[in-house]
Amino acid sequence: MNHLAHALLAGDDEALQLGGMLGDFVHGQPDVTWFPPRVIAGIRLHRAIDVYTDAHSEVLAAKALLPSPYRRYAGILLDMWFDRCLARDFPRWSAQPLPEYSAALRALLWRQDALLPPALRRFRGYMEAHGLPAGYADDAVLDEALGGIGQRLSRLNPLDSALPVLLEREAELQQRFAAFFPELREFAQAWIGEHAE
């Protein structure tokens, strides 16, 4: 899952949301002398969500829909695509309007600037420039984001040409997401109840 999903799955707890955003930028064990315990719980929730997602039958079926050479990058592509699904159908998942939710998430990152690693500070600027995570509802923004990720990878890849491939499979991918995401939400809520309460 990508940034919008991780923040949403963390619920209304800003520390868990911050940990969800930090999850892709903090490697190894989080520094307990640096991060508050609730933020560390959010990082761990992020990682638990990723493990659950990667093994879910609907996600595996969605990955199988992608042709070679895109299937090799299916994890990245589906993470981004699923944020598009969330952004486009946000009222189903949240009572808060997406633009307000997105702005509040960016504001949280500004308020917690001292806890952000340099890479997340740079990404925060990209988020501001593109109105993320709400911007993932816009195919042009998603296409640009995929191209940017592709440029940062060390080997040649087809991410800059992936959007048409995803759009061709939109109905099938949406069906897989619709079956998967409610189960992921239940998993995240149960995880929070067991590990972060």
DASULUR-V446591 format. One record per backbone hydrogen bond with DSSP energy under -1.0 kcal/mol. CO is the residue of the C=O (numbers start at 0). NH is the residue of the N-H. If there is no record, write none. Layout:
co={CO,CO}
nh={NH,NH}
This chain:
co={1,2,3,4,7,12,13,14,15,16,17,18,21,21,30,30,35,36,37,38,39,40,41,42,43,44,45,46,47,48,49,50,52,55,56,57,58,59,62,66,66,69,70,72,73,74,75,76,77,78,79,80,81,82,83,84,88,89,89,96,97,98,99,100,101,102,103,104,105,106,107,109,111,112,116,117,118,119,120,121,122,123,124,125,126,130,132,133,134,137,138,139,140,141,142,143,144,145,146,147,148,157,158,161,162,163,166,168,169,170,171,172,173,174,175,176,179,180,181,182,183,184,185,186,187,188,189,190,191}
nh={5,6,7,8,10,16,17,18,19,20,21,22,24,25,33,34,39,40,41,42,43,44,45,46,47,48,49,50,51,52,53,54,55,59,60,61,62,63,65,69,70,72,73,76,77,78,79,80,81,82,83,84,85,86,87,88,91,92,93,100,101,102,103,104,105,106,107,108,109,110,111,112,114,115,120,121,122,123,124,125,126,127,128,129,131,134,135,136,137,141,142,143,144,145,146,147,148,149,150,151,152,160,161,165,166,167,169,172,173,174,175,176,177,178,179,180,183,184,185,186,187,188,189,190,191,192,193,194,195}
